[in-house]
C-alpha cells in the first residue's frame, strides 16, 4: 500500500479515536442535539396542580416597582389559578419585603413548557386562553426550555467556547436579558414576571439560576445550590448541563469574574 494512503488511513483512524475519547462533536451532531427532538428525551416531572409552596420571590426593583417570581404551572382544575397565585405572591412579598403587592398589577407569565408534550400543550393552551379572555391582567410568553444533554466537562476543550455561544435551543442569554429588561422597565402599573415550567424545579431552576449568575452576582456553585434547595433534590441532568454551558459562556466569553468553578 502506498505511503500517502497509509497516512490517510492513519489520520482518519486517529480522528475517530479522538472523537470517541473526547466526545468532539461535528456540526451535524450539533444541529441534531439542538433540534426540538431533544424534548422527547427530556423527562419532565409532571406539574399536576398549582403548588403555592413552590412560589418564591427572586428579585424586586424598588424604582420600577416590578417583581420577578418563580414557581410551577399556575393552573387549578379548570383554569389559570390567578387568585391563588396573587395570594401566595402577597405572602412572599410580605415575608421578603415587608409589604404587600400593589392593588393593581399585570402579570408577564413566562411559560417554559413546550408544545410537543401533549399535557404541556394543553396546559399552555389554558394559559393562553385565560389571558386572551383577560388581557387587562397581563400576557403569556411561551419560551420553551429543553436543557442540554452533554455537560461541558464531556466536551473537548477546543470546542467549548464555540458550543457555549450557539449550542442548544435554550438561548439563555436572550431570555435572561429579557427578564432583566422587563424587571427594570417603568410601566403604567407594576409588572410581576412569573417564570415557571410544569413542576417549577428543573427548567425553572435552570433559568432562575442563570439569571442569578448574570444579574445577582452569584457563583455557579451558589446559583446551582439555590436551585437544588428550592427543588429539594438535584435538578435534572439536562437542566444542570444547560446551566453549566451558560456559566461557561459567562466566564470564558463575557469574562464575568464571579462564576468560579463549574462542576
Buried (B, 14 or more C-beta within 10 A) or exposed (E): EEEEEEEEEEEEEEEEEEBEEBBBBEEEEBEEBBEEEBBEEBEBBEBEEBBBEBBBBBBBBEEBBBBBBBBBBBBBEEBBBBEBBBEBBEBBBEEEEEEEBEEEBBBBBBBBBBBBBEEBEEBBEBBBEBBEEBEEBBBBBBBBBBBBBBBBEEBBEEBBEEBBEEBBBBBBBEBBEBBBEBBEEEEEEBBBBBBBBBBBBBBBBBBBBBBBBBBBEBBBBBBBEBBBEBBEEBBBBBBBBBBBBBBBBBBBEEEBEBBEEBE
